[in-house]
């Protein structure tokens, strides 16, 4: 992670999600368009995760600038596998005392009012 921007978020997060494509599997069907379609699908998956995470009291933060070579080694990925995207997540912090008692009851924490949560 970028030491100035992403590292502080990483240090506070409870978990990470990495979206990885197995190009040999998708390539059989889509050939030279495999990476294109896998990237689109990663975007769809990310959107669905971000839409539903607040319902579970979780916030997600998309992370750009991943050092994919280091990450690939850490995840023991094969040459046909690529990290497409990463998200960091954790509990949404309550902003007032009422929210601390029931963090999902506040209109501030409803999915209609907020796209992202604070980790």
Backbone torsions as a table, in degrees:
resi	resn	phi	psi	omega
1	UNK	NA	148.8	175.4
2	UNK	-57.8	124.8	-173.1
3	UNK	-64.8	-26.5	-177.7
4	UNK	-91.6	-37.0	-173.9
5	UNK	-100.6	-56.3	-172.3
6	UNK	-86.0	-28.3	-175.0
7	UNK	-61.8	-42.4	177.7
8	UNK	-61.3	-36.1	177.4
9	UNK	-67.4	-43.2	178.0
10	UNK	-58.8	-44.4	-177.6
11	UNK	-63.0	-29.0	-180.0
12	UNK	-92.2	-11.8	-174.7
13	UNK	-76.7	156.2	178.1
14	UNK	-93.7	-24.9	-178.6
15	UNK	-158.4	165.8	176.1
16	UNK	-128.8	145.6	174.6
17	UNK	-121.3	127.3	177.1
18	UNK	-118.1	127.3	177.5
19	UNK	-95.1	119.6	-173.4
20	UNK	-121.2	137.6	175.8
21	UNK	-106.1	140.2	171.4
22	UNK	-100.8	96.4	-173.2
23	UNK	-63.7	-29.6	-179.8
24	UNK	-68.2	-29.0	179.5
25	UNK	-77.6	-49.6	-177.7
26	UNK	-77.8	-26.8	-179.5
27	UNK	-64.7	-29.1	179.1
28	UNK	-61.3	-33.0	-178.8
29	UNK	-92.5	-41.9	-170.4
30	UNK	-107.1	-4.3	176.6
31	UNK	49.4	-122.0	-174.7
32	UNK	-69.3	-11.7	178.5
33	UNK	-95.0	3.5	-174.5
34	UNK	-57.4	-49.0	-178.9
35	UNK	-64.9	-38.7	178.0
36	UNK	-59.1	-51.1	-178.4
37	UNK	-68.8	-35.6	177.3
38	UNK	-64.7	-38.6	178.3
39	UNK	-66.2	-42.1	175.8
40	UNK	-60.1	-44.5	-179.9
41	UNK	-63.8	-38.1	176.6
42	UNK	-61.4	-38.2	176.0
43	UNK	-64.0	-41.4	177.7
44	UNK	-63.8	-44.3	179.2
45	UNK	-61.7	-44.2	179.6
46	UNK	-60.6	-44.6	179.8
47	UNK	-61.1	-44.8	179.2
48	UNK	-63.0	-42.3	178.0
49	UNK	-61.5	-44.8	-179.0
50	UNK	-66.9	-31.9	179.2
51	UNK	-71.3	-36.1	-174.3
52	UNK	-95.1	-23.3	-176.2
53	UNK	-55.8	-44.3	-179.7
54	UNK	-61.0	-29.4	176.5
55	UNK	-62.8	-23.1	179.6
56	UNK	-101.3	7.6	-179.8
57	UNK	76.6	21.4	-178.7
58	UNK	-115.9	147.8	171.7
59	UNK	-113.0	147.3	178.2
60	UNK	-124.8	145.8	178.2
61	UNK	-129.9	117.8	176.9
62	UNK	-70.9	139.5	-177.5
63	UNK	-117.9	124.1	173.7
64	UNK	-101.6	171.9	176.6
65	UNK	68.0	32.6	176.9
66	UNK	-70.8	140.1	172.7
67	UNK	-81.2	87.0	-171.0
68	UNK	-66.9	-27.9	178.9
69	UNK	-67.6	-43.3	176.6
70	UNK	-64.4	-42.1	-178.6
71	UNK	-66.8	-40.4	178.6
72	UNK	-60.1	-41.2	177.9
73	UNK	-66.7	-43.4	-179.9
74	UNK	-62.4	-38.7	179.4
75	UNK	-86.2	-0.4	-179.9
76	UNK	55.7	46.2	-179.7
77	UNK	-78.0	150.4	177.5
78	UNK	-84.7	163.5	-179.7
79	UNK	-57.4	-26.8	-179.7
80	UNK	-85.0	1.8	-179.2
81	UNK	-111.6	135.6	179.8
82	UNK	-129.1	140.2	172.0
83	UNK	-78.5	122.0	179.7
84	UNK	-94.4	-36.0	-173.2
85	UNK	-161.7	159.9	177.8
86	UNK	-139.1	145.9	175.7
87	UNK	-133.0	145.0	173.0
88	UNK	-111.7	148.6	-176.5
89	UNK	-145.5	164.8	177.0
90	UNK	-177.0	-177.7	-179.8
91	UNK	-68.9	144.8	173.6
92	UNK	-77.1	128.2	-178.7
93	UNK	-78.5	135.3	175.7
94	UNK	-69.9	143.2	-177.0
95	UNK	-101.4	-11.2	175.1
96	UNK	-150.1	175.4	-174.0
97	UNK	-61.6	-39.7	179.1
98	UNK	-62.9	-39.7	178.5
99	UNK	-65.5	-33.4	-179.5
100	UNK	-66.2	-31.7	178.6
101	UNK	-74.5	-38.5	179.5
102	UNK	-146.9	86.5	-172.3
103	UNK	-62.7	-19.8	-178.4
104	UNK	-94.9	-1.4	-177.1
105	UNK	-88.5	-21.8	-175.7
106	UNK	-72.5	142.2	175.0
107	UNK	-66.1	-25.6	178.3
108	UNK	-64.3	-28.9	-179.0
109	UNK	-97.3	9.7	179.0
110	UNK	-78.3	154.0	-177.8
111	UNK	-71.8	-19.3	178.5
112	UNK	-70.5	-31.0	-173.7
113	UNK	-95.3	-11.5	-170.3
114	UNK	-145.5	134.1	175.0
115	UNK	-91.9	-30.7	-175.5
116	UNK	-131.7	155.8	175.8
117	UNK	-114.2	161.5	176.1
118	UNK	-88.6	133.9	179.1
119	UNK	-82.3	NA	NA
